[in-house]
Amino acid sequence: MRGFGLYIHWPFCAAKCPYCDFNSHVRPAIDEAGWCHAILAEMAHVAARQGKARPVVDTIFFGGGTPSLMRGASVGKILDQAKRLWPWANDVEITLEANPASADASRFADYRAAGVNRVSLGIQALNDADLRFLGRLHNLTEAKAALALALKTFDRVSLDLIYARPNQTVAAWKAELTEALAFGTSHLSLYQLTIEPQTPFAALYQKGKIAIPGDDRAASLYEATQEITTAAGLPAYEVSNHARPGEEARHNLIYWRYGAYAGFGPGAHGRLELDGKRFATACERHPERWRERVARDGRGFVAWEEIAPADAAREHLLMNLRLVEGLDLADYRARWDTTPNPARIADLAEQGFVALDGTQLRITPAGLLVLNAVIANLVD
């Protein structure tokens, strides 16, 4: 049910977006062959640590950064290495994140030929003024062209948008979201703009030069999102993700269901099951230092630590309750020999924030508006 996935982090971007706190970097020139070779070496190291009884790969995800700056041949080499090292499920999902500014027909065709069968396209806004505000390198015309090309090339396409932008009204967001749904993608990732520390937006926000919607407006925008996507047949299956039934992002479901996954590349994280124990892995974030580590040691990890069962149970709860399907308490107890405090569940249910159907614990629509507080109450 939980599966096993591979995550490959390509840390390079053509430009750094001012809202982004991901591990992404701009470089004037990239030795792509050398970076790929380092990823292949790190993959081989993890496979060796797993031994001969290696798990079946259900999903592979190329994230970043901007993986669509990679050549198709590089993607193919990484996928070939994955085939050599692990058995694959017959219906393996292979996703690549793409930016419209780096989308072209030959590049997409090469990805498809290499084995990519799902693309996540980061459009982020459907008007040129907000695209400029968000620091995107594409305009709306280019975004629509990239989306049409993606829908023509790949079996499955996801579209990313950011809402709760400065001065955005509920009516304007409803119109934009309705337009996005008309494109016909099977999946939407809809993220509320947040001001992340150590970003250019954080500095502007502290100086009062940008303002984001307050809690009431943000809640109205969120509620409008749920209403419109549900009516269109793409209901939420996670706080920020919506899909037609059966089109959910299987790789991300591995994270949210607290499955196992291996992460490769600068800053990548993993959760591995080895000899009945769960381990957390983390790679060096700085690209050049990561590559130096791989050249010296055959891997770029700065952490490879066993997770205590109590901490693993806490992580599982944090991740699983983001899903609309909720948490199966019986499965949770079987896995971790514990359950959330029944008195706290009862109290939250009385307040209307959670619902308990048999052994299935779900966050209610009211609870989703204060999700972090609800989860913190259950975890403590």
C-alpha positions in Angstrom: 0.0 0.0 0.0 2.8 2.4 0.8 5.3 1.5 -1.9 8.9 2.5 -2.6 10.1 5.4 -4.7 13.2 7.1 -5.9 13.7 10.9 -5.8 16.3 12.5 -8.0 17.1 16.2 -7.2 18.4 18.4 -10.0 19.4 21.6 -8.1 19.9 24.0 -11.0 17.7 26.7 -12.2 18.0 29.4 -14.9 16.9 32.0 -12.2 15.9 31.9 -8.6 12.3 32.7 -7.9 11.9 35.2 -5.0 9.4 33.1 -3.1 11.3 29.9 -3.3 13.2 28.3 -0.4 13.9 25.0 -2.2 17.5 23.9 -2.6 18.0 25.5 -6.0 21.0 27.2 -7.5 21.9 29.3 -10.5 25.1 28.4 -12.3 26.6 29.9 -15.4 27.7 26.5 -16.8 26.9 23.0 -15.8 29.0 19.8 -16.3 25.8 17.8 -16.8 27.6 14.5 -17.5 29.7 14.9 -14.3 26.6 15.6 -12.2 24.8 12.7 -13.6 27.7 10.4 -13.0 27.7 11.5 -9.3 23.9 10.7 -9.1 24.6 7.2 -10.6 27.3 6.6 -8.0 25.1 7.5 -5.1 22.3 5.3 -6.4 24.7 2.4 -6.6 25.7 3.0 -3.0 22.2 3.0 -1.6 21.3 -0.2 -3.6 24.4 -1.9 -2.1 23.3 -0.9 1.4 19.9 -2.4 0.7 21.5 -5.8 -0.2 20.1 -8.4 -2.6 16.5 -8.3 -1.4 15.8 -4.8 -2.8 12.3 -3.3 -2.9 10.3 -2.9 -6.1 10.4 0.6 -7.4 6.8 1.9 -7.8 7.6 5.6 -8.6 10.5 7.8 -9.7 10.4 11.6 -9.4 12.8 14.1 -10.9 12.5 17.3 -8.8 14.5 20.5 -8.3 15.5 23.0 -9.1 14.5 22.7 -12.7 14.9 19.1 -14.0 13.6 20.2 -17.4 17.0 21.8 -17.9 18.4 18.3 -18.1 19.0 16.6 -21.5 16.8 13.6 -22.2 20.0 11.5 -22.5 20.8 12.3 -18.8 17.3 11.3 -17.7 17.7 8.1 -19.7 21.0 7.3 -18.0 19.5 7.7 -14.6 16.5 5.6 -15.4 18.7 2.9 -16.9 20.7 2.8 -13.7 17.5 2.5 -11.7 16.5 -0.5 -13.9 19.9 -2.2 -13.3 19.8 -1.7 -9.5 16.1 -2.3 -8.6 13.2 -4.4 -9.8 10.4 -2.2 -11.2 6.6 -2.4 -10.9 4.9 -3.0 -14.2 3.1 0.4 -14.0 6.0 2.4 -12.6 5.1 6.2 -12.4 8.0 8.4 -13.7 7.4 12.1 -13.1 9.6 15.1 -14.1 9.0 18.6 -13.0 9.2 21.1 -15.8 9.1 24.9 -16.2 7.4 26.4 -19.3 10.6 28.5 -20.0 12.6 25.3 -20.7 9.9 23.3 -22.5 10.3 22.5 -26.2 9.1 19.7 -28.4 12.4 17.9 -28.9 13.2 18.0 -25.2 9.8 16.6 -24.2 10.0 13.9 -26.8 13.4 12.9 -25.4 12.0 12.6 -21.9 9.1 10.5 -23.2 11.5 8.3 -25.1 13.6 7.9 -21.9 10.6 6.6 -20.0 9.0 9.7 -18.4 5.2 9.2 -18.4 4.1 12.1 -16.1 5.0 15.8 -16.1 4.4 18.4 -13.4 4.3 21.8 -15.1 5.0 24.8 -12.9 2.9 27.6 -14.4 2.1 29.3 -11.1 -0.2 32.1 -12.4 -2.4 32.8 -15.4 -1.6 36.4 -16.0 1.6 38.1 -17.0 1.7 40.7 -14.2 1.6 38.0 -11.5 4.1 35.9 -13.4 6.5 38.8 -13.3 5.8 39.3 -9.6 6.6 35.7 -8.9 9.9 35.9 -10.9 8.9 33.4 -13.5 10.8 33.5 -16.8 7.8 32.6 -18.9 4.7 34.6 -19.9 1.2 33.4 -20.2 1.4 32.7 -24.0 4.5 30.5 -23.4 2.9 28.8 -20.4 -0.1 27.8 -22.5 2.1 26.6 -25.3 4.1 24.4 -22.9 1.0 23.0 -21.4 -0.5 22.1 -24.8 2.8 20.4 -25.7 2.9 18.5 -22.4 -0.7 17.3 -22.9 0.2 16.1 -26.4 3.4 14.3 -25.3 2.7 12.7 -21.9 0.0 10.4 -20.6 -0.4 12.3 -17.4 0.1 16.1 -16.7 -0.1 18.0 -13.5 -0.4 21.8 -13.4 0.9 23.9 -10.5 -0.6 27.3 -9.5 0.1 29.6 -6.5 -2.8 31.5 -5.0 -3.3 34.0 -2.2 -1.1 36.4 -4.1 -1.1 40.1 -3.1 -4.4 41.9 -3.8 -5.9 38.7 -5.2 -9.7 38.6 -4.7 -11.8 35.5 -4.3 -13.6 36.4 -7.6 -10.3 36.7 -9.5 -9.0 33.4 -8.1 -12.3 31.6 -9.0 -12.0 32.9 -12.6 -8.3 31.8 -12.8 -9.0 28.4 -11.3 -11.9 27.8 -13.7 -9.7 28.7 -16.6 -7.0 26.3 -15.3 -9.5 23.4 -15.0 -10.6 24.0 -18.6 -7.1 23.0 -19.8 -8.0 19.4 -19.1 -5.1 18.2 -16.9 -5.8 15.3 -14.6 -4.0 16.8 -11.6 -3.7 20.2 -10.0 -1.3 21.3 -7.3 -2.6 24.5 -5.8 -0.3 26.1 -3.2 -1.1 29.1 -1.0 1.7 31.7 -1.2 3.6 31.8 2.0 6.5 34.0 3.0 9.5 31.7 3.6 12.4 32.8 5.7 15.7 33.8 3.9 13.9 34.5 0.6 13.7 37.9 -1.3 10.0 37.9 -0.6 10.7 37.7 3.2 12.9 40.8 3.0 10.2 42.7 1.1 7.5 41.5 3.4 9.4 42.7 6.5 9.8 46.1 4.9 6.1 46.3 4.1 6.6 46.3 0.4 4.4 43.3 -0.3 1.4 42.0 1.6 -0.4 38.7 1.4 -4.1 38.0 2.2 -4.9 37.8 5.9 -6.3 34.7 7.5 -10.0 35.4 6.6 -9.2 36.1 3.0 -6.9 33.1 2.8 -9.6 30.9 4.3 -12.1 32.1 1.7 -9.7 31.5 -1.1 -9.1 27.9 0.2 -12.8 27.2 0.5 -13.4 28.5 -3.0 -10.6 26.2 -4.2 -12.3 23.2 -2.7 -15.7 24.1 -4.1 -14.6 24.6 -7.7 -12.2 21.7 -8.0 -14.8 19.3 -6.4 -17.5 20.5 -8.8 -15.1 19.9 -11.7 -14.3 16.3 -10.7 -10.9 16.9 -9.3 -11.5 16.9 -5.5 -8.7 17.4 -3.0 -6.9 14.2 -1.9 -4.3 16.1 0.0 -4.3 19.7 1.4 -2.8 21.2 -1.7 -3.4 18.5 -4.3 -6.4 17.7 -6.5 -7.0 14.9 -9.0 -9.5 13.0 -10.9 -10.0 9.6 -9.2 -7.0 7.4 -10.0 -4.8 10.3 -11.1 -3.3 11.1 -7.8 0.5 11.6 -7.7 1.6 8.1 -6.6 5.1 9.2 -5.7 3.8 11.9 -3.3 1.4 9.3 -1.8 4.4 7.3 -0.8 5.5 10.3 1.3 2.1 11.0 2.8 1.4 7.3 3.6 4.9 7.2 5.1 6.3 4.6 2.8 10.0 4.2 1.9 12.0 6.2 -0.6 15.6 6.9 -1.5 16.7 10.5 -2.3 19.7 11.3 -4.5 21.4 14.6 -5.3 22.2 17.8 -3.4 19.8 18.2 -0.4 17.7 15.1 -1.2 16.2 13.3 1.8 15.1 9.7 2.1 13.3 7.3 4.4 14.6 3.7 4.0 13.6 0.4 5.5 16.7 -1.8 6.3 16.6 -5.0 8.3 13.3 -4.1 9.9 14.5 -0.6 10.9 13.7 2.8 9.5 16.4 5.2 8.6 16.4 8.9 7.7 19.0 10.0 5.1 20.0 13.5 4.0 22.5 14.7 1.4 24.8 17.6 1.5 22.7 20.7 0.3 25.5 22.6 -1.4 25.9 21.2 -5.0 29.6 21.4 -5.3 30.3 20.1 -1.8 27.8 17.3 -2.5 29.7 16.4 -5.6 33.0 16.5 -3.8 31.7 14.1 -1.2 30.5 11.7 -3.9 33.8 11.8 -5.7 35.6 11.1 -2.4 33.2 8.6 -0.7 30.9 7.4 -3.4 27.9 9.1 -1.7 27.0 12.6 -0.6 25.1 11.8 2.6 25.6 14.0 5.7 23.0 12.0 7.7 22.1 8.3 7.7 20.4 7.7 11.0 18.0 5.2 12.5 14.6 6.7 13.4 13.4 5.7 16.9 9.9 4.0 16.6 8.3 6.9 18.6 9.7 9.4 16.2 8.7 7.4 13.2 5.2 7.1 14.5 5.1 10.9 14.9 6.3 11.5 11.4 3.7 9.0 10.1 0.9 10.9 11.8 2.2 14.3 10.6 2.3 13.1 7.0 -0.8 10.9 6.8 -3.3 13.4 8.3 -2.6 15.7 5.3 -4.5 13.2 3.2 -8.3 13.4 2.8 -8.4 9.6 3.3 -7.1 10.1 6.8 -5.3 7.7 9.1 -6.3 4.1 9.7 -5.8 3.8 13.4 -5.8 0.0 13.3 -3.0 -0.1 10.7 -1.1 2.6 12.7 -1.3 0.6 15.9 -0.1 -2.5 14.1 2.8 -0.7 12.7 3.9 1.4 15.7 2.1 -0.2 18.7 0.6 3.1 19.6 -2.3 5.4 18.7 -3.1 9.1 19.2 -4.6 10.0 22.5 -8.3 9.0 22.4 -9.3 11.9 24.7 -7.7 14.4 22.3 -9.4 12.7 19.4 -12.8 13.0 21.2 -12.1 16.6 22.1 -11.2 17.6 18.5 -14.2 15.6 17.2 -16.5 17.5 19.5 -15.1 20.8 18.1 -15.7 19.6 14.6 -12.1 19.4 13.5 -11.8 15.6 13.1 -14.2 12.7 12.3 -13.7 9.1 13.3 -15.4 6.5 11.1 -14.7 3.1 12.6 -10.9 3.1 12.7 -10.5 5.8 10.1 -9.5 9.2 11.5 -10.0 12.1 9.1 -9.5 15.8 9.3 -12.8 17.6 8.6 -13.1 20.6 6.2 -13.2 22.9 9.3 -10.1 21.1 10.6 -8.2 21.6 7.4 -8.4 25.4 7.8 -6.3 25.0 11.0 -4.5 21.7 10.1 -1.2 22.5 11.7 -2.8 23.2 15.0 -5.0 20.1 14.8 -2.0 17.8 14.0 0.1 19.5 16.8 -2.6 18.7 19.2 -2.7 15.0 18.2 1.1 14.6 18.1 2.0 16.2 21.5 
